[in-house]
Amino acid sequence: MSMRKNRLALHLHTCIICPILKDQPMKIQAMKPIKTTKNVENISSSAEEEQPLSPVARMFHESDSTVYIIVIIGFETQLNPEVIKANLGHTLLSQPRFCSLQASSLPDEKRGGELKWVRTEVDLDNHVKVPTLDPNMDSPDMFVEDYVSNLSKTGISMSIPMWDLHLLNIKTSDAESVGVLRVHHSLGDGTSLMTLFMSCTRKLTDPEALPSLPMNKKKKHGSSRGGFLQYFIKLFSVLLIYWNTFVDVVMFFITTFYLDDTKTPLKGPLGVASTPRRIVHRTLSLEDVKLVKNAMNATVNDVMVGVTEAALSRNLNRKYGKIKEEAGEAEGHNNLPKNIRLRATHFVNLRPYLVKEDASEMIKSSSKVKLGNLIGYVIFPFTIGLREDVLDHVRSAKATGKRKKASLEALYTYLMAKFFIKFFSAKWASFPTQTTLWYSNVPGPQEEVTCFGHQVSYVAPTCYGQPNALMFHVVSYVNKMKIIVSVDEGVIPDPHQICDDMEESLKLIKNAVIEQGLADCYDY
């Protein structure tokens, strides 16, 4: 087994970020203006053969996982629809999947017909929506929230390429205007769409320069001349990976056929995939997250998972307290039932382990970006409870994350999905409904960027159509950490409260780090 796989890390998929974006303060500056018409005809004449959808892309068409990626992007100035449409022709539409239909072939006895990518002409008027809005409306923030929620009640017709873009020139509390991009998940995963987004952006401080790519620090490996001890450590690491993978695969099958999460107020019923979603977001300080990360020798993902665990514990404790109160019982400090089983379907980017890609080369041109769904997932357990030391939430997340990295569970779930779809049916490879939530994160640009001359204020990606009532997305942008929560309101009517709990949990964890003397004075 290659040691490359030994370092399988939780680079989390998720859901994405795409090109739409905003003007600079005084003057709108397009990346590279081109002539365009309603019907974009600059499609490559060397049309490739019709290719079938990948197995994972087909999973996203199943009734219990017809998943759409939806991205809310705030801007620092008003949007110019004509500039955006002019630039879509040589960026987004240089990608075959954004100008291809998903057409069914003749029925197949085993699989009922295959969906294939079929190139077509794109009429941008069918994809770019610019509603007329009242600039003096009472609550623009709620309008945008309701607008996005209404989008989750609908899908995109398969008679056109499955994406659309909504440009809302309305000032909200945290942006001068808002763009909403909706993409069917079969077009690509979060990592590939983030790369596509990055290829359409330029640094705010240097309009000719591409943004810096987030890079993972490579671990330093000792000399290969370590003798017997070095050999023993490597052998032990390989055996540990095989053992952890075996345990995780067994737990995966037990979960699939038997082991459901505890029925908490956050757990949705079967059939929740088809319900509308309420999508809210909150901005946290990335510097606070990094302070905790450095103090506890953890990763950003460890910290955010720990914050999520702490927030869910607070939220459930409050909900169970109200249940006790309504039942006439006394509400105490700790109202949580014992042994709550609450797990996440935690998505993992598999690109570093399955393909050789140079992201720094791909972002130089939108046409070079390789879209697709190279994602697996792990079943990630949360320890729900009120801790005496709030830092135990981060320690727990770090320990679980370290163990999951020493496992091939994510690769297994990806390969199993491909196997069942290829030889049986996509229904056999659907996402687990036994877990309580989906969790995904993706690193965003490290510096402020513009796209098509529009300055980005924030990026908030998420999904709807997943078979869970709750989903968390975490995305970084400059010095901000954006938390996006997608919920079924019938199950979770208070998504803003979850954001409050996330914000408060990070504050408590940061303060605990400082009070316990774990952070160097120059970190805060």
GUZA-536600 format. One record per residue (C-alpha): residue in one letter; x, y, z. Coordinates in steps of 0.1 Angstrom, whole numbers, plus 2048, in hexadecimal, padded with zeros to 3 digits. Example, Ala and Ser with C-alpha at 12.3 -4.5 7.8 and 13.67 -1.06 7.14 Angstrom:
A87B7D384ES8897F5847
***
This chain:
M800800800S80F8217F6M818838812R8078537FFK7E6844809N7F284282DR7EF86882FL7CB869824A7BF889833L79C898838H79D8B181BL7788B781BH7638B97FET74A8CC7FDC7378DE7EEI7488FA7DAI74C91C7CFC7469297ACP74B947797I73396479AL7409837A8K7429A87AFD74E9CA7A4Q76A9DD7B3P75F9FD7C5M760A167A8K765A03788I75A9E177CQ7789CF76EA7719AF75AM78C995759K78E993733P76F9A1722I76398D704K7479906EBT72997B6F4T7069756E9K6E89656F9N6F29446EAV71593C6F3E72492A6D5N74992A6DEI7489056E7S7658F16DCS7608E36B9S7748C46C3A7568B76D5E7608996EAE74C8796E9E72E878700Q73B86C721P72685B73CL72286B75ES73A85E778P72C846792V72D8607ADA71D87A797R700861791M6FC85D7B6F6F28827B8H6D487A7A1E6C58607B9S6A38697C9D6B286A7ECS6D187E7E2T6C88967C6V6E18AF7D3Y6E78D27C7I7038E97D2I6F890C7DAV7119287DFI70894A7EEI7229647E6G7239877F5F7339A47E2E7419C67ECT72F9D97D0Q7119D57B9L7129BA79FN7139C177AP7009A4769E70E9AD746V7329AB751I72C98A762K71A97B744A73598672DN750974742L73C954747G74294B722H767947725T76893A749L74B925755L74191B732S764910729Q75B8F2740P7498D772CR7338CE749F7258F174BC71A8F0727S70E8CB725L6ED8BA72AQ6EA89B73FA6D7885727S6CB86172BS6D6846714L6C082970AP6B4814727D6CC7FA734E6BE7DB743K6D47DD762R6D6802768G6B8811756G6CC82773FE6EB83C744L6ED862746K70787172FW71689372AV70A8A2709R7178C46FDT6FE8DF6F5E6FC9046EFV6F691970ED6DE93670FL6EA94A72DD6C7959732N6BC93673DH6D6936758V6DD959764K6BF968778V6BE98C781P69E994794T6929B7799L6939BF7BED6879DB7D4P6A69EC7E3N6919F9800M6839D780CD67F9D3831S6969B5837P6AF9AE81BD6C199382FM6A1980834F69898580FV6B9975804E6B495881DD691952811Y69C9557ECV6B69397F2S69D924805N6859267E8L6A091B7D0S6A48FB7E5K67F8F37DET6878EF7B9G6A08DE7A2I6AF8E6780S6A18D8760M6B68BD74FS6AD8CD72EI6C98E7735P6EB8E4745M6E48E076BW6F0901779D6E292477EL6ED94578DH6D795F79FL6E49837A2L6D39967BEN6DC9BB7BFI6D09C17E2K6E49CE800T6E59B781ES6F69BA840D7169AB833A7179B280EE70D9CC7F4S6FF9B17DDV6FB98B7DDG7009717C2V6F194E7C6L7009327B1R6EE9107AEV6FF8F279FH6F48CE79EH70E8BA7B1S7138A3793L7278BE783G7428BE79DD74C8BD7C2G7578D97D8T77C8D67D1S7798D77ACL7608F37ACM7769077C5T7939037ACL77C90F790F77292D7A5M7979357ADS79F934787C785950782T79296779ER7AF97F7A1K7BF98F7C0L7AE9AF7CAT7D09BF7CFD7DD9B37ADP7C39AF792E7DB99A77DA7E5981798L7D49617A0P7CB95A7C4S7E19457DAL7D79217DDP7D2913800M7EE8FA806N7F08DE81FK8118DD832K8238BD829K8308A8846K8558A4848H860880846G87F874856S89C866844S897845832R8B6838844G8A4832864G8AC80D864F8967F4875L88380D88BQ87982286CY86E80285AF85A7F7879I84881987CK83E818857L8327F485AF81E7FD879S80E81B867V804805849L7F57EA860L7E3806874I7D3813854Y7C77F084AW7B97EA86DN7A780C86FT79980784CF78C7E4855V77B7F2875D76C810861V75F7F9845V74E7E385FM73F801870F73480E84EF7207EE847I7127ED86AT707811866T6F880A843F6E37EC84FY6DD7F2874L6ED80E887D6D982E886D6E184E898T6CD8578B8K6AC8688B0T6B588B8BCP6A48AC8B3L6BF8B0897K6B988E886G6A288F868P68A87485DL68D85F83EG68387381FV69289382BA6A789680BS6898A47F8T6818C0811P6898E580CR6A78F3820R6AD913834I6D091E82FV6E2936847H70694084CR71C951866T73F960864L75995587ES77D961882L79694B870E7B195A887D79E94C8A5V79D92A895K7C292B88DL7CA9368B1V7B99168BEK7C89018A2N7EC90C8ABA7E69098D1M7D98E68CEN7F08DA8B2A7D18D289ET7C48D987BV7AA8F3871N7928D786AD7988C888DV78F8E989DM7708EF888V7648CB88EG76A8D18B3V7578F28B2T73A8E08A0E7398C48BAA7388DE8D6A71D8F28C4L7078D38BES70B8C98E3R6FF8EC8EEN6E38EB8D5L6D68C98DFN6DA8D1904R6C38EF8FFK6AA8DB8EBY6A88BE904G6A48D8920K6858E690EI6788C390AK67C8BD92FE66B8DE937E64E8D6921A64A8B5932G6498C6954E66B8BB95EA6868D196DE69F8DE953G6C38D9960H6E68E3955N6EB8C3942N6CB8B7930L6DC8A0917P6D387B916K6F086391BN7028528FEI6F48678E1R7008588C0L7058758A8R71A871889A72288586AT72787A846H74988C843F75489281FV77888D813N78A89A7F4L79B87C7E4R7AD88F7C8P7D088E7D8Y7CE8687D9L7BD85F7B8V7C987879EK7E788D797E7DC8B1794D7EF8D2795A7D58EA7A3S7ED90779FE7ED900779M7C88FA777I7BE91B786K7D192D76AS7B4925753S79091B75AS79190273DK7AD8EF74EV7998E876EK78F8C3770L76B8C277EG75E8A278EN7548917AEL7738807BDI76587F7E1G7618657FBY75486881EV75A85B841I74185485DF74D86E877P74086A89BF7398888B1T73B8858D7I71D8988E3G71F8A5907L7278C391DR74C8C2925E75C8D1944D7798DB92DV76B8E890CL78C8E18FBD7848BC8FEH76D8C18E0V78B8CA8CBR7A08AE8DAS7858958D1A7828A28AEK7A88A18AAA7AA87D8B6T78E87189FG79C885882K7BE876887R7B0853887K79B859868K7BA865856A7CA84485ES7AE83184BL7A482C827E77F82F830A77984D818L78A83B7FBY77581C803T75482E802Y75E83E7E1L76881D7D1M74A80A7DFA7338257D0K7438207AEF7417FA7B0F71C7F97B9I71281379FK726802784F71A7DF78AF6F87E479BS6E680579FA6EC8287ADK6D18217C7W6E98087D7A7038237DCS6EE83F7ECF6FC854808P6F584882CT6D585483CQ6DE84685ET6F5864867T6E7884876L6FA89D860W7118A4842Y7318B7848S7488C682EN7638E182CV7798F0812P79490B814G78D92A800P7A39467F3Q7BE95380CE7BB977800E79F98D7F5V7969877D1T7819947B4C76F98079AF765991779G76F9B278AH7579AC7A8Q7669AC7CAV75C98E7E0S751995804Y74997180EV74294F800A728937810P7249167FET70D8FA809C6F58DF7FBY6D18D47FAG6C28B37F1Q6D789F80AP6C688381FN6CD895840A6BB8B2851L6DB8C485AM6FB8CD847F7198E1850H7318F1838V751903842V76491982AS780931830Y78595281EV7A296A826N79F96E84CK77B96284FM76D940856K74A93C848I732923858I715919842V6F8905851S6DE8F483AV6BF8E684DD69D8D8847E6888F185AG66E8D7862V6888C5878I69F8E2882P68B903883D6A7917893P6C691787CH6D1939888Q6D392B8ABI6EC91189FC70192D890D70093F8B1D70B91F8C3M72891B8AAE73393F8B1E73093B8D6S7429198D6L7609288C3K7619458DCL76192D8FAI77C9178EAK7929358E2N78F943905A797921914V7B791F900I7C194190CE7B793B931Q7CA91A932G7E992A924L7EA915905A7EE9328EDD80D9478E9C80896C8F1Y80F9768CDD7F29608C1Y7D89788CF
***
